[in-house]
Amino acid sequence: MKNFFLLFCLTSVLVYCNKKTTEQAVNAKPVNLNVFKVRVAPVQGSETNNTIRVTGILVSDKESKPAFKTGGVIDRTYYKEGDKVSQGALLAKLNLAEIQAQVQQAQMAVDKTLRDLNRVKNLFADSVATLEQLQNGQTAYDMAKQTLGIAEFNKSYSEVRSPISGTIIKEILRQGEIAGPGMPIYAIMGTGRQDWKIKAAVSDKEWAQIKKGDKADILFEAYPGLKLTGEVDHLADISNPGTATLDIEIKLNQQDKKLAAGLLSTIEIKTISTKQPMRSIPVEALVSSNDGKGVIYIVEDGKAVKKTISIDKILGSQVAVSSGLENINEVITAGAVYLEEGNKVEIIK
């Protein structure tokens, strides 16, 4: 009898629980699995500093490779590599034995043609020589004088003088060697305060933004914490083969530090239009990007709508957008990567 009573109680409990579960199932709302829950973020408007950051190398604005006009044996050189020279300083001279002989030979030709000319003049006065002979004698004399002038000019350029003030960075030819016409003897680099410049390579997009006269801040690795200033002095008109970059040159405004060619520097160029109005979105809203274009989603009438934007640059957690956000105030962030065009969405606050 006791067992029958326990069985009756257990059966009653099971019937009651089953009835309750059925009522809950009937009263429960159906779940729409085709609706994507997403979060949105506002589109922000701000001004971005248009600063271009590149690496440059210090070079000299003045370089010279003086040479002899005529060839010959070098008689003497006066400077070594590393020596400082001033403009007009005598650098080297040729052995003048051959050149002096050419001058003397030309002088002798002048003397001879002058004697011949005087003789023809006397004969012409006595009506013995013709006018043609007189004219030929005069021409020969004039040509001999011109030859003498050339020889004396070459003699004066049988020594090399420095065209600039600077430092000898390479002695190309030395005493006793044979120098050909126009063959450099020294390589000289200007090292004055006004001679230094910085060369850097930039992309075509950066090159298009930079203008002559743009201000630049310069940080040398050799002087940590020291900031120098300069301005863009020259922009190349042709790109470098292979790299497709373009060179720019920056002139230093102050040069109160010890500088040497080859020093590396970091340059921040502030373009003339240094602040530009720009709209930005969180980087999480960017579904994909390629070649400056990006894809985002927005909510319209409860559905996901795909939009293509033009990306200007990535600014940390924000993406600066140059176009594509017209009349858009919010973009989808969380859940955007799972969406397709036309999906129903529900915004989670």
C-alpha positions in Angstrom: 0.0 0.0 0.0 2.9 2.3 0.8 4.6 1.6 -2.5 1.3 2.3 -4.4 1.1 5.7 -2.7 4.6 6.7 -3.7 4.0 5.7 -7.3 0.8 7.8 -7.4 2.7 10.9 -6.1 5.5 10.5 -8.6 3.1 10.1 -11.5 1.2 13.3 -10.5 4.5 15.4 -10.4 5.5 14.2 -13.9 2.1 15.1 -15.3 2.2 18.6 -13.8 5.8 19.3 -15.1 5.0 18.1 -18.6 1.9 20.4 -18.6 3.9 23.4 -17.5 6.6 22.8 -20.1 3.9 22.6 -22.8 2.4 25.9 -21.7 5.8 27.7 -21.8 6.5 26.3 -25.3 3.1 27.6 -26.5 3.6 31.1 -24.9 7.3 31.5 -26.0 8.1 34.0 -28.9 9.7 32.6 -32.0 13.4 33.5 -32.5 14.3 35.0 -35.9 17.6 33.5 -36.9 17.9 35.6 -40.0 18.4 38.9 -38.1 22.1 39.9 -37.3 22.8 41.8 -34.2 25.3 44.5 -34.7 26.7 47.6 -33.1 27.2 51.0 -34.7 29.5 53.9 -34.2 29.2 57.6 -35.2 31.2 59.1 -38.1 33.6 61.7 -36.7 34.7 64.9 -38.3 38.2 66.4 -37.6 41.2 68.1 -39.0 44.3 66.0 -39.7 47.8 67.3 -39.9 49.2 66.6 -43.3 52.8 65.8 -42.2 55.1 63.7 -44.4 57.8 61.7 -42.6 60.8 60.4 -44.5 64.5 59.4 -43.9 67.2 61.5 -45.5 71.0 61.7 -45.8 73.2 64.7 -45.5 75.2 65.7 -48.6 77.1 68.7 -49.8 75.5 71.2 -52.2 78.9 72.0 -53.7 81.2 69.4 -55.3 84.0 69.9 -57.7 86.4 67.8 -59.7 89.1 70.2 -61.1 91.2 68.9 -64.0 93.9 70.1 -66.4 92.9 71.5 -69.8 95.8 69.8 -71.5 97.4 66.4 -70.9 100.8 65.7 -69.5 102.9 64.4 -66.7 102.0 65.7 -63.2 104.9 67.5 -61.8 103.6 68.1 -58.3 100.4 67.8 -56.2 100.0 70.1 -53.1 97.2 68.5 -51.0 96.3 65.1 -49.6 92.9 63.6 -48.8 91.2 65.2 -45.8 93.0 68.6 -46.3 91.0 71.7 -46.4 91.5 74.1 -49.3 90.3 77.6 -50.1 89.0 78.9 -53.4 91.8 79.7 -55.8 94.4 77.5 -54.0 97.0 75.9 -56.3 96.3 72.1 -56.3 98.7 70.6 -58.9 100.8 71.5 -61.9 102.1 69.7 -65.0 105.7 69.2 -66.0 106.1 72.2 -68.4 109.0 70.8 -70.5 106.7 69.8 -73.4 104.3 72.7 -73.1 107.1 75.2 -72.9 108.6 73.7 -76.1 105.3 74.2 -77.8 105.2 77.8 -76.8 108.7 78.4 -78.1 107.9 76.6 -81.3 104.9 78.9 -81.8 107.0 82.0 -81.0 109.6 80.9 -83.6 106.8 80.5 -86.2 105.6 84.1 -85.5 109.1 85.5 -85.9 109.6 83.6 -89.2 106.2 84.7 -90.7 106.9 88.3 -89.6 110.2 88.3 -91.5 108.6 86.8 -94.5 105.8 89.4 -94.4 108.3 92.3 -94.2 110.2 90.9 -97.1 107.1 90.6 -99.3 106.1 94.1 -98.3 109.4 95.4 -99.6 109.1 93.4 -102.8 105.5 94.6 -103.3 106.7 98.2 -102.9 109.2 97.6 -105.7 106.5 96.0 -107.8 108.3 92.7 -107.7 105.8 90.8 -105.5 102.1 90.5 -106.3 99.2 91.6 -104.1 98.3 87.9 -103.6 101.7 87.2 -102.2 101.4 90.1 -99.8 98.0 88.9 -98.6 99.3 85.3 -98.2 102.2 86.6 -96.1 99.9 88.6 -93.9 97.6 85.6 -93.4 100.5 83.3 -92.5 101.7 85.8 -89.9 98.2 86.2 -88.3 97.8 82.4 -88.1 101.2 82.1 -86.4 100.1 84.6 -83.8 96.9 82.7 -83.1 98.8 79.5 -82.7 101.1 81.2 -80.2 98.1 82.5 -78.3 96.7 78.9 -78.0 100.1 77.6 -76.7 100.4 80.3 -74.1 96.7 79.7 -73.0 97.4 76.0 -72.6 100.5 76.8 -70.6 98.5 79.0 -68.2 96.1 76.1 -67.7 98.8 73.6 -67.0 98.1 74.1 -63.3 94.9 73.3 -61.4 93.4 75.7 -58.9 90.5 74.9 -56.6 87.2 76.5 -57.9 85.5 76.2 -54.4 86.5 76.2 -50.7 86.0 72.8 -49.1 87.7 69.5 -48.2 89.7 67.1 -50.4 87.7 63.9 -50.2 89.7 62.0 -52.8 93.1 62.4 -54.5 92.4 60.8 -57.9 95.8 61.3 -59.6 99.3 61.8 -58.0 102.7 63.1 -58.8 104.4 61.4 -61.7 101.2 60.0 -63.2 100.0 61.0 -66.7 96.8 63.1 -66.8 94.7 63.4 -69.9 92.8 66.5 -70.9 89.8 67.0 -68.6 90.8 64.1 -66.3 90.0 65.0 -62.7 92.9 65.4 -60.2 91.0 65.8 -57.0 87.4 65.5 -55.7 86.5 68.4 -53.5 83.4 68.8 -51.4 82.1 72.1 -50.0 81.8 72.0 -46.2 80.8 75.6 -45.5 77.7 76.5 -43.5 75.8 77.3 -46.7 76.9 74.1 -48.5 74.9 71.3 -46.6 71.6 69.9 -47.8 69.6 66.8 -47.1 68.5 64.4 -49.8 65.5 62.1 -49.4 63.3 59.9 -51.6 59.5 60.1 -51.5 56.7 58.4 -53.2 54.8 59.9 -56.1 51.8 60.7 -53.8 54.0 62.4 -51.3 55.9 64.3 -54.0 52.6 65.7 -55.4 51.8 67.1 -51.9 55.2 68.7 -51.3 55.9 72.2 -52.6 59.1 74.3 -52.7 59.4 76.3 -49.5 57.5 73.8 -47.3 59.0 73.8 -43.8 60.7 70.7 -42.3 61.9 69.6 -38.9 65.1 67.6 -39.0 66.3 65.1 -36.4 69.9 63.6 -36.8 70.6 60.2 -35.3 74.0 61.6 -34.3 72.4 64.3 -32.1 69.5 62.7 -30.2 66.9 65.2 -29.0 68.3 68.0 -31.2 65.8 69.4 -33.8 67.0 71.5 -36.7 64.8 73.3 -39.2 64.9 73.6 -42.9 62.8 74.0 -46.0 62.3 72.2 -49.3 64.7 73.7 -51.8 64.3 71.4 -54.8 62.0 68.6 -56.2 63.2 66.2 -58.8 61.5 66.2 -62.2 62.1 62.5 -62.9 61.7 59.4 -60.8 64.6 57.0 -59.9 64.7 54.0 -62.1 63.9 50.7 -60.3 62.4 52.3 -57.1 59.9 54.7 -58.8 60.6 57.2 -56.0 61.4 60.9 -56.5 64.2 62.9 -54.8 63.7 66.1 -52.8 66.4 68.4 -51.4 66.0 70.2 -48.1 68.2 73.2 -47.2 69.2 73.6 -43.5 68.3 76.9 -41.9 70.9 76.8 -39.1 74.2 74.7 -39.1 75.7 75.4 -35.7 76.7 71.7 -35.2 79.6 69.7 -36.6 78.2 67.9 -39.7 79.6 65.4 -42.1 78.4 63.9 -45.3 76.5 60.7 -44.9 74.7 61.5 -41.6 71.2 60.0 -41.4 68.3 62.1 -40.4 64.5 61.8 -39.9 62.6 64.6 -41.7 59.0 65.7 -41.0 57.8 67.9 -43.8 54.8 70.1 -43.1 53.0 70.9 -46.4 51.6 74.3 -47.0 48.0 73.0 -46.6 49.0 71.4 -43.3 45.4 71.0 -42.0 42.7 69.3 -44.0 39.1 68.7 -43.0 38.6 64.9 -42.8 36.0 62.4 -41.7 37.0 59.3 -39.8 35.5 56.0 -38.7 36.7 53.3 -36.3 39.0 50.8 -37.8 36.7 48.0 -36.7 34.1 49.2 -39.3 36.5 48.5 -42.2 35.5 45.1 -43.6 38.2 45.0 -46.4 40.6 47.3 -48.1 42.7 47.3 -51.3 44.6 50.0 -53.2 43.2 52.9 -51.2 39.6 51.7 -51.3 37.6 50.2 -48.4 34.3 48.4 -47.8 32.0 49.3 -44.9 28.4 48.6 -44.0 25.7 51.0 -42.8 22.0 50.4 -41.6 19.2 51.6 -43.9 15.6 50.5 -43.1 16.8 47.7 -40.9 19.1 46.2 -43.5 22.8 46.2 -44.1 23.9 48.3 -47.0 27.5 48.0 -48.5 29.4 51.2 -49.1 32.8 51.8 -50.8 35.0 54.5 -49.3 38.4 56.1 -50.3 40.9 55.7 -47.5 43.4 58.6 -46.9 45.4 57.1 -44.1 45.2 55.0 -40.9 45.4 57.1 -37.7 45.8 54.6 -34.9 42.3 53.3 -34.1 40.6 55.6 -36.7 40.5 55.5 -40.5 40.7 58.9 -42.2 38.3 58.8 -45.2 38.6 61.3 -48.1 35.3 60.3 -49.8 32.4 57.9 -49.6 30.9 59.0 -46.3 28.6 61.7 -47.7 25.3 61.9 -45.7 26.4 59.0 -43.5 26.3 59.5 -39.8 26.8 56.0 -38.4 28.7 52.8 -39.6 28.4 49.2 -38.4 31.4 48.1 -36.3 30.8 44.9 -34.3 29.4 42.2 -36.6 30.3 44.0 -39.9 32.6 41.2 -41.1 29.7 38.7 -41.1 27.3 40.7 -43.1 26.3 40.7 -46.8 24.3 43.2 -48.8 20.7 43.2 -47.7 21.0 41.2 -44.5 18.5 42.2 -41.8 20.1 43.7 -38.8 19.2 44.7 -35.3 21.3 47.4 -33.6 22.4 46.6 -30.0 22.7 49.7 -27.9 
